[in-house]
Amino acid sequence: MAWLYVVLMLSVGQSSIVGGAAVFFFLGVLPTWFVAWVIRNKLRRRRAEREQGRKA
């Protein structure tokens, strides 16, 4: 959350709206999405391994 706040403040300080939107997207949205995707895949993999353990 703090990272998104910092990036938001950085993007607000840009000289143009397009530049601010690009900064927010590339420095805020994409890294946050990537971290969430990695964590979700890890949890999904653990859940699948746990299900395989129960069936065996």
TALINQUI-V552768 format. One line per field, one symbol per residue. psi: psi as a letter, one per 40 degrees, with the letter a starting at -180 (. if undefined). A space follows every 50 residues. Layout:
# TALINQUI-V552768
psi: ???
This chain:
# TALINQUI-V552768
psi: ddddddddddddeididdddddddddeddddddddddddddddddddddd ddddd.
